[in-house]
């Protein structure tokens, strides 16, 4: 969602200041209701914005949303076990789908979109879009273990490896690491941790491509342009 004044300026010929003046003058309606507060929140492509009886064309072909998924939510759109669904945190009635997954006990950056090409670019290994995670492993990884998970770990006949792993900070008897991957195998970081006897205690995704979690708090979301990501 964004400020009405920003939306009006973005989809019209008016400056931000002029847009604020028009709103305060009572010349703008949102979904049939006159709104006089420039800071009123609207959702482009969902809310109908009218200036002097003329509909502002704020249609966006593609909708891209960055969500901070909290722990205790699933990434799928439906759950037969009636657990909380991350999509329900996004309060707009449009058809969007999640790009990739974060498991129930993980948190951090998730992308929802209606742009299939963007989703394919993010997920297909040939594009090599990086995902960065802050990971708290049980115990402290030694140099050989860090080298091993970069080279590759065999888990039930499948090779799992990370692009890089860097020590971040100590947490009592455990340690946090920055882990980069450029492929999307299911629960791969957790499987790697189990394989080297350093189970993952906490996992938070903080970046996809160039798109960062930033100041978002758990449960918050924002719209983004794909130029921010690629």
C-alpha positions in Angstrom: 0.0 0.0 0.0 1.1 3.6 -0.5 0.0 7.2 0.3 -2.8 8.5 -1.9 -0.8 11.6 -2.7 2.1 9.5 -4.0 -0.2 7.3 -6.0 -2.0 10.2 -7.6 1.3 11.9 -8.5 2.7 8.6 -9.9 -0.3 8.0 -12.2 -1.1 11.6 -13.3 0.6 14.7 -14.5 0.5 16.4 -11.1 3.4 16.9 -8.7 3.3 15.4 -5.2 2.5 18.9 -3.8 -0.3 19.6 -6.3 -1.7 16.1 -5.6 -1.9 16.9 -1.9 -3.7 20.2 -2.6 -6.3 18.4 -4.8 -6.9 15.8 -2.1 -7.3 18.4 0.7 -9.7 20.3 -1.6 -12.0 17.3 -1.6 -11.7 16.6 -5.3 -10.5 13.0 -4.9 -12.6 9.9 -4.2 -11.4 6.4 -3.3 -13.9 3.7 -4.0 -16.7 6.2 -4.1 -15.7 8.0 -0.9 -14.2 11.5 -0.7 -10.8 11.4 1.0 -9.1 14.6 2.2 -6.1 13.1 3.9 -3.0 12.9 1.5 -1.5 10.1 3.7 -4.6 7.9 3.2 -3.3 4.4 2.2 -4.4 3.0 -1.2 -3.5 0.0 -3.2 -2.8 0.7 -6.9 -4.7 -1.7 -9.3 -7.2 -2.5 -6.6 -8.6 0.8 -5.2 -10.6 3.0 -7.7 -9.3 6.5 -7.5 -11.3 9.3 -9.1 -10.3 13.0 -9.6 -13.1 15.4 -10.6 -15.2 12.5 -11.9 -12.3 11.1 -14.0 -10.9 7.7 -13.0 -7.1 7.7 -12.5 -5.7 4.7 -14.5 -3.5 3.2 -11.8 -3.5 -0.3 -13.2 -0.3 -2.2 -12.9 0.1 -5.1 -15.1 2.2 -7.0 -12.6 2.0 -6.9 -8.8 5.1 -7.7 -6.8 5.1 -7.9 -3.1 7.8 -8.4 -0.5 6.6 -9.9 2.7 8.3 -10.6 6.0 7.0 -14.1 6.8 7.0 -14.7 10.5 7.7 -18.1 12.1 4.6 -20.1 12.4 3.2 -19.4 8.9 3.3 -21.7 5.9 4.2 -20.6 2.4 1.5 -22.5 0.5 -1.7 -20.8 -0.3 -3.8 -23.5 1.5 -3.1 -25.9 4.3 -5.1 -29.0 5.2 -3.9 -28.8 8.8 -5.4 -25.3 9.2 -2.1 -23.6 10.0 -1.7 -19.9 9.4 -1.0 -19.0 5.8 1.5 -16.3 4.9 -0.7 -15.1 2.0 -3.4 -14.0 4.5 -1.0 -11.3 5.8 -1.3 -9.5 2.5 -4.5 -7.5 2.8 -5.4 -7.1 -0.9 -7.8 -9.1 -3.0 -5.8 -9.9 -6.0 -4.5 -13.2 -7.5 -0.9 -13.6 -6.5 1.3 -16.6 -5.7 4.4 -17.2 -3.7 7.8 -17.5 -5.3 9.7 -20.3 -3.6 9.1 -21.3 0.0 10.2 -20.6 3.6 9.3 -23.5 5.9 7.0 -23.2 8.9 9.8 -22.6 11.4 11.7 -20.1 9.2 11.2 -16.4 8.8 12.1 -13.5 6.5 11.7 -12.3 2.9 9.1 -13.9 0.7 8.0 -12.7 -2.7 4.4 -12.9 -4.0 3.6 -11.9 -7.6 1.4 -12.5 -10.5 4.4 -12.3 -12.9 5.2 -15.8 -14.1 8.4 -14.7 -15.9 9.7 -13.0 -12.8 9.0 -16.1 -10.7 10.8 -18.3 -13.2 13.8 -16.0 -13.2 14.1 -16.1 -9.5 13.6 -19.9 -9.2 15.3 -21.4 -12.2 18.9 -22.5 -11.4 20.2 -21.2 -14.8 19.7 -17.6 -13.7 21.6 -18.0 -10.5 19.6 -15.5 -8.4 21.2 -15.4 -5.0 19.3 -15.9 -1.8 21.0 -14.8 1.5 20.1 -16.3 4.8 21.1 -15.5 8.4 21.4 -19.0 10.0 22.0 -20.0 13.6 23.6 -23.4 13.7 23.9 -25.5 16.8 27.5 -25.2 17.9 30.2 -23.6 15.9 31.3 -24.6 12.4 35.0 -25.3 12.0 37.0 -24.4 8.9 36.7 -27.9 7.4 32.9 -28.0 7.9 32.6 -24.6 6.2 34.7 -25.8 3.3 32.8 -29.0 3.1 29.3 -27.4 2.7 30.7 -25.2 0.0 32.1 -28.1 -1.9 29.0 -30.2 -1.4 27.3 -32.6 1.0 25.7 -35.9 -0.1 22.3 -36.3 1.5 20.6 -39.5 0.5 22.2 -39.5 -2.9 21.6 -35.8 -3.6 24.3 -33.2 -3.5 23.6 -30.0 -1.5 26.0 -27.1 -1.4 26.0 -23.4 -0.7 27.7 -20.6 -2.6 29.3 -19.2 0.4 29.1 -19.3 4.2 30.6 -16.6 6.5 30.7 -16.3 10.3 28.7 -13.4 11.6 28.6 -13.6 15.4 28.6 -15.8 18.4 25.5 -16.6 20.4 26.4 -18.3 23.7 27.4 -21.8 22.6 26.1 -21.4 19.0 26.9 -19.1 16.1 25.2 -17.2 13.4 26.4 -17.4 9.7 25.5 -15.6 6.5 24.7 -18.3 4.0 24.3 -17.7 0.2 22.6 -20.1 -2.1 21.8 -19.9 -5.8 19.5 -22.9 -6.1 16.2 -23.7 -4.5 16.2 -27.3 -3.2 13.6 -27.9 -0.5 14.9 -27.3 3.1 18.5 -27.6 1.8 20.2 -25.5 4.5 18.4 -27.5 7.3 19.4 -30.8 5.6 23.0 -29.6 5.3 23.0 -28.7 9.0 21.6 -32.1 10.0 24.2 -33.8 7.8 27.2 -32.2 9.5 25.7 -32.5 13.0 25.0 -28.8 13.4 21.2 -28.6 13.2 19.7 -25.2 12.2 18.2 -23.5 15.2 17.0 -20.3 13.5 16.8 -19.3 9.8 16.0 -15.9 8.4 16.0 -15.0 4.7 17.3 -11.5 4.3 17.8 -11.1 0.5 16.7 -12.4 -2.8 18.8 -11.0 -5.7 19.2 -7.3 -4.9 15.9 -7.2 -3.0 16.5 -6.9 0.8 14.2 -7.5 3.7 15.3 -4.0 5.0 13.1 -2.4 7.7 10.1 -4.7 7.3 8.8 -6.2 10.5 7.3 -9.7 10.8 3.9 -9.7 9.1 4.6 -6.4 7.1 4.8 -6.2 3.4 5.5 -3.7 0.6 5.2 -3.4 -3.2 8.4 -3.4 -5.2 9.4 -3.0 -8.8 11.4 -5.9 -10.3 14.2 -3.5 -11.1 14.9 -3.6 -7.3 15.5 -7.4 -7.5 17.4 -8.0 -10.7 
